[in-house]
Amino acid sequence: MQHFDVLVVGAGPAGSTAALNLAPLRRVALVEARAEIPRRIGESLLPAARRLLGDMGLLDSFQAEAHSPYYGNRSSWGSSRWNETDFLRDPDGRGWHLDRSRFEAWLRRTAVERGSALLAPARLEAIERVGDSWKVLLATETGAVSIAADIVIDATGRGAHVARRLGAARRTRDRLVCGWVCQEVTCEEVTCEQVSETSENGGRGAGFTHIQATEAGWWYTAPIPGNRRMLAFHTDSDLPTARLAAQPSALLANAPATGEFAEILGRMASFSLKYAKTSAETNAEHGVTRASSSVLQPCAGPAWFAAGDAAMTFDPLSGQGLLNALFTGLAAAEAADRQLQGWDGALTGYVQTLAGIEETYRRHLSTWYQAEARWPNAPFWERRHSAKTRLAG
């Protein structure tokens, strides 16, 4: 039976980040259920990630990946006017629109290069505490594998498959879901790169995300590397409008018909309704995913830590999901290393750090949703206004 100092379960952003930071110091095993990284729909990384990547010695390598620039956000929120929040004055500079699958592959590759042992595909079958070690049984393509580890980090996403086996439970605060379409785009009259240049208000299209609130929820569109664009609608799973999320043609047909949002999509022939008959005909990817805020309770215990979405999930309005995966992956690595050194406060410190993140997030989330008051009696918004006290903690 192989023995590791730390077993990281889940090789997504949080798990790979934890592994790559621990590997130079400890014997680390990184376990992932899938051998290949699945196709992802893309995501934005905020400018604050620059310092985090620098602290981990990753910034130069990350910049060499040449993800697309992310200059800021334009939103119609709280009024019909469009407002811009750009990163020109941000001390960290601009952010990035990511090729998410390539980003995950880079993190995983870096973890291996720094010394992590990667077991993939491998599925957790059993885990138990025996003395001072975890005894773990994995199912692999070549049969069952038993390993031992002093500390386990759960980075298995919303499922929190390790932590739930150890008695933790997820508390979900809302029913938010996201229906999305992502596809290659072609532009009428101008190239995709020229969309922002030809807009009279500037900044539309390439390099910016656009968010527009509507009575039933809110819409989002952003460019993705590889000449692709994502369109997403966020609403609650039990509302009639959730049916829009289930069908790409309905999603496209009900996208905002006026304003900058409509202008961007209207310039792109592949997003025009006349091309949106079926996913096959438009070469579109489509999906529906949970987007609710949630927290794992507890998020850590004796000799185990949860990181990334396993520990907490964020409303996409915050843009915090991926940044939090990197931060908590690093924080879990530091806590694990401290515990192995015998620091008594390693567990408590990690729990307090995550509690602070959640408290700040809940306060900001309440503020963001309170700012949209045009439809106070619409179920989607009424829930978020009446939840002010609960969301604010």
C-alpha positions in Angstrom: 0.0 0.0 0.0 1.5 3.3 -1.1 1.5 6.0 1.6 1.2 9.7 0.8 1.3 12.8 3.0 -1.7 14.3 1.2 -4.4 12.8 -1.1 -6.2 15.3 -3.3 -9.5 14.0 -4.7 -10.6 15.9 -7.8 -8.2 17.4 -10.4 -10.2 20.5 -11.3 -8.9 24.0 -10.6 -9.1 23.7 -6.8 -7.6 20.2 -6.6 -4.8 20.8 -9.1 -4.0 24.1 -7.3 -3.7 22.3 -4.0 -1.6 19.6 -5.5 0.8 21.8 -7.3 1.5 23.9 -4.2 2.0 20.8 -2.0 4.0 18.7 -4.4 7.4 20.4 -3.9 7.1 19.9 -0.2 5.1 16.7 0.3 4.3 13.3 -1.2 1.0 14.1 -3.0 -1.4 11.9 -4.9 -4.0 13.6 -7.2 -7.0 11.4 -8.0 -9.4 12.2 -10.8 -12.4 10.2 -12.0 -12.0 11.2 -15.7 -8.9 10.6 -17.7 -9.7 13.4 -20.1 -10.7 16.9 -19.2 -14.3 17.4 -20.4 -15.3 20.2 -22.7 -16.0 23.3 -20.6 -18.1 26.4 -21.6 -15.5 28.9 -20.6 -15.2 31.3 -17.7 -13.8 34.6 -16.7 -10.9 35.2 -14.3 -10.8 38.5 -12.4 -7.7 40.7 -12.3 -7.2 39.8 -8.6 -6.0 36.4 -9.8 -2.8 38.0 -11.1 -1.4 38.4 -7.5 -2.5 34.9 -6.6 -0.9 33.3 -9.6 2.2 35.3 -8.9 2.4 34.1 -5.3 2.2 30.5 -6.6 4.9 31.0 -9.2 2.5 30.5 -12.0 2.0 33.9 -13.6 4.6 33.6 -16.4 3.4 30.2 -17.3 -0.2 31.2 -17.3 0.4 34.3 -19.4 2.1 32.1 -22.0 -1.2 30.2 -22.4 -2.5 33.4 -24.1 -6.1 33.4 -23.0 -8.3 36.3 -24.3 -8.3 39.7 -22.5 -11.1 40.6 -20.2 -11.4 44.4 -20.0 -14.5 44.7 -17.8 -18.3 44.5 -17.6 -21.2 46.3 -19.1 -24.6 45.9 -17.4 -28.2 46.9 -17.6 -29.0 46.4 -13.9 -31.3 48.6 -11.9 -32.3 50.7 -14.9 -32.5 50.5 -18.7 -29.2 52.4 -18.9 -26.0 50.5 -19.7 -23.2 51.1 -17.2 -19.6 50.1 -17.5 -17.1 48.8 -15.0 -13.7 48.5 -16.5 -10.4 47.3 -15.2 -8.4 50.3 -16.5 -7.8 51.6 -13.0 -7.5 48.2 -11.3 -4.0 47.9 -9.9 -4.0 44.3 -11.1 -4.8 45.3 -14.7 -7.2 43.4 -16.9 -8.6 39.9 -16.4 -9.0 37.0 -18.8 -11.7 35.2 -20.7 -10.5 31.6 -20.5 -10.5 28.5 -22.6 -11.6 26.6 -19.5 -10.6 23.1 -20.6 -7.2 24.3 -21.6 -6.8 26.2 -18.3 -7.7 23.0 -16.3 -5.2 21.0 -18.4 -2.5 23.5 -17.7 -3.1 23.4 -13.9 -3.2 19.6 -13.9 0.0 19.4 -16.0 1.8 21.8 -13.6 0.8 19.7 -10.6 2.4 16.7 -12.3 5.5 18.6 -13.3 6.0 19.7 -9.7 5.9 16.1 -8.5 2.3 15.1 -7.9 1.4 11.5 -8.6 -1.7 11.5 -10.9 -4.2 8.6 -10.8 -6.8 9.0 -13.5 -9.2 7.6 -14.2 -9.8 6.6 -10.6 -12.9 6.6 -8.5 -13.2 6.8 -4.8 -14.8 3.6 -3.5 -14.2 3.8 0.3 -12.5 5.9 2.9 -11.9 5.3 6.6 -9.7 6.6 9.3 -7.4 4.0 10.7 -5.1 5.2 13.4 -3.3 8.4 12.2 -4.0 7.7 8.5 -6.8 7.5 6.0 -7.2 4.2 4.2 -8.6 4.8 0.7 -9.9 2.3 -1.8 -9.9 3.4 -5.5 -11.4 1.8 -8.5 -9.2 2.1 -11.6 -9.2 0.6 -15.1 -6.7 -2.0 -13.9 -8.6 -2.9 -10.7 -8.8 -1.9 -7.1 -6.0 0.2 -5.6 -5.5 0.8 -1.9 -3.5 3.8 -0.7 -2.9 5.6 2.6 -2.7 9.3 3.3 -2.3 11.5 6.4 -4.5 14.2 5.1 -7.3 14.3 2.4 -8.4 17.3 0.4 -11.9 17.1 -1.1 -12.0 19.0 -4.4 -14.8 17.0 -6.1 -17.0 20.0 -6.8 -20.6 20.4 -5.6 -20.9 16.7 -5.0 -18.3 16.9 -2.2 -18.0 13.1 -2.5 -15.3 12.7 0.2 -16.8 15.2 2.8 -20.3 13.7 2.5 -18.9 10.3 3.3 -17.4 11.8 6.4 -20.7 13.3 7.6 -20.7 16.8 6.0 -23.8 18.2 4.4 -24.5 20.9 1.9 -26.7 23.9 2.7 -28.1 25.4 -0.5 -29.5 28.9 -0.3 -31.5 29.3 -3.5 -32.7 27.5 -6.6 -30.7 29.3 -9.3 -30.0 27.5 -12.5 -28.2 28.5 -15.7 -29.2 27.5 -19.2 -26.5 28.2 -21.7 -25.6 28.0 -25.4 -22.0 28.2 -26.6 -20.9 28.0 -30.2 -18.5 29.3 -32.8 -19.7 32.7 -34.2 -19.6 34.3 -37.5 -20.3 38.0 -37.9 -22.3 39.9 -40.5 -20.6 42.8 -42.2 -17.8 43.1 -39.7 -15.4 40.6 -38.1 -15.9 39.6 -34.5 -12.8 41.5 -33.5 -14.3 44.7 -35.0 -17.6 44.5 -33.1 -16.3 46.6 -30.2 -14.6 49.1 -32.6 -17.7 49.8 -34.6 -20.0 50.3 -31.6 -20.7 53.9 -30.9 -20.4 53.4 -27.2 -17.2 51.3 -27.5 -16.4 48.2 -25.5 -19.2 46.1 -26.7 -18.4 42.5 -27.8 -14.8 41.4 -27.6 -13.1 41.7 -24.2 -16.3 42.6 -22.2 -19.0 40.6 -20.5 -22.6 41.9 -20.8 -25.3 41.3 -18.1 -28.9 42.4 -18.5 -31.6 42.0 -15.9 -35.1 41.0 -17.0 -38.3 40.3 -15.1 -37.7 36.6 -15.0 -34.0 36.5 -14.2 -30.8 37.8 -15.8 -28.8 37.2 -19.0 -25.1 37.0 -19.6 -23.0 36.9 -22.8 -19.2 36.8 -23.1 -16.6 35.9 -25.8 -14.6 32.8 -25.4 -11.2 32.0 -26.9 -11.5 30.2 -30.3 -14.0 32.6 -31.8 -16.8 31.4 -29.7 -19.5 33.2 -27.7 -21.5 32.1 -24.7 -25.1 33.1 -24.0 -26.7 32.2 -20.6 -29.9 32.8 -18.8 -30.2 32.6 -15.0 -33.5 31.9 -13.2 -34.9 29.7 -10.5 -35.5 26.0 -11.3 -39.1 26.0 -10.1 -40.3 29.0 -12.1 -42.0 28.5 -15.5 -39.2 30.4 -17.2 -36.8 27.6 -16.3 -38.2 25.9 -19.4 -36.2 28.4 -21.5 -33.0 27.0 -20.1 -33.9 23.5 -21.3 -34.0 24.2 -25.1 -31.4 26.2 -27.0 -33.9 27.5 -29.5 -36.1 28.8 -26.8 -33.1 30.4 -25.1 -32.1 32.2 -28.3 -35.6 33.2 -29.1 -36.1 34.9 -25.7 -32.8 36.7 -25.4 -33.2 40.4 -24.9 -34.4 42.1 -28.1 -33.2 45.6 -27.4 -30.1 47.3 -26.2 -26.4 46.4 -26.4 -27.1 42.8 -25.6 -29.3 42.4 -28.7 -26.9 44.4 -30.8 -24.0 42.1 -30.0 -26.0 38.9 -30.7 -27.6 40.5 -33.8 -24.3 41.1 -35.4 -23.4 37.5 -35.1 -25.2 35.5 -37.7 -24.8 32.2 -35.9 -26.8 33.6 -33.0 -29.6 34.9 -35.1 -32.8 33.1 -34.6 -33.0 32.0 -38.3 -29.9 29.9 -37.6 -31.1 28.6 -34.2 -33.3 25.7 -35.2 -31.4 22.9 -33.5 -28.1 22.4 -31.8 -26.9 20.2 -34.6 -27.8 22.8 -37.3 -26.0 25.6 -35.4 -23.0 23.5 -34.2 -23.9 24.7 -30.7 -23.1 23.2 -27.3 -26.0 23.5 -24.8 -26.5 22.7 -21.2 -28.3 23.4 -17.9 -26.4 23.6 -14.7 -27.0 24.4 -11.1 -25.8 27.9 -10.2 -27.0 28.2 -6.6 -25.2 29.6 -3.6 -24.3 26.8 -1.1 -21.9 26.0 1.7 -20.6 22.7 3.0 -21.1 22.3 6.8 -18.5 21.6 8.1 -16.0 22.6 5.4 -13.1 20.8 7.1 -12.5 18.3 9.9 -9.7 16.3 11.6 -7.2 15.6 8.8 -9.5 16.7 5.9 -10.3 19.9 4.1 -12.8 20.8 1.3 -11.7 23.3 -1.4 -13.3 25.0 -4.3 -17.0 24.1 -5.1 -16.8 21.3 -2.6 -16.5 23.9 0.1 -18.8 26.6 -1.2 -20.5 27.7 -4.5 -21.3 31.2 -5.7 -24.0 32.8 -7.7 -22.3 33.5 -11.1 -23.3 37.2 -10.7 -20.3 37.5 -8.3 -17.7 36.2 -10.8 -16.0 34.5 -7.8 -16.2 30.8 -8.6 -12.9 30.3 -10.3 -11.0 32.8 -8.3 -12.3 31.0 -5.1 -11.2 27.7 -6.5 -7.6 28.9 -6.9 -7.6 30.7 -3.5 -9.1 27.8 -1.5 -6.9 25.3 -3.3 -3.9 27.3 -2.1 -5.3 27.8 1.4 -6.1 24.1 1.7 -2.5 23.2 0.7 -1.1 25.6 3.3 -3.4 24.3 6.0 -2.5 20.7 5.2 1.2 21.5 5.3 0.8 23.3 8.6 -1.1 20.4 10.1 1.6 18.0 9.0 4.1 20.2 10.7 2.1 19.9 13.9 0.4 23.3 14.0 -2.6 23.1 16.3 -4.4 26.0 14.7 -4.3 24.8 11.0 -7.8 23.4 11.0 -9.4 26.3 12.8 -7.5 28.9 10.7 -8.8 27.3 7.5 -12.4 27.2 8.7 -12.2 30.8 9.8 -10.8 31.9 6.4 -13.7 30.2 4.5 -16.2 31.6 7.0 -14.9 35.1 6.2 -15.2 34.5 2.5 -18.8 33.4 2.8 -19.8 36.3 5.1 -18.4 38.8 2.7 -19.9 37.1 -0.3 -23.4 36.9 1.2 -23.3 40.6 2.1 -22.2 41.6 -1.4 -24.7 39.3 -3.0 -27.6 40.9 -1.1 -26.4 44.4 -2.2 -26.2 43.4 -5.8 -29.7 42.0 -6.0 -31.2 44.8 -3.9 -29.9 47.2 -6.6 -32.4 45.8 -9.1 -35.8 47.0 -8.0 -37.8 47.3 -11.3 -39.8 44.1 -10.8 -40.4 43.9 -7.0 -43.4 41.5 -7.4 -41.8 39.2 -9.9 -41.1 35.9 -8.1 -37.4 35.8 -9.1 -36.7 39.2 -7.6 -39.2 39.1 -4.8 -37.4 36.1 -3.4 -34.0 37.9 -3.5 -35.4 41.1 -1.9 -37.2 39.2 0.9 -34.1 37.2 1.5 -32.1 40.3 2.3 -31.6 39.4 6.0 -30.9 35.8 5.3 -28.4 36.5 2.5 -26.7 39.2 4.4 -26.2 36.8 7.4 
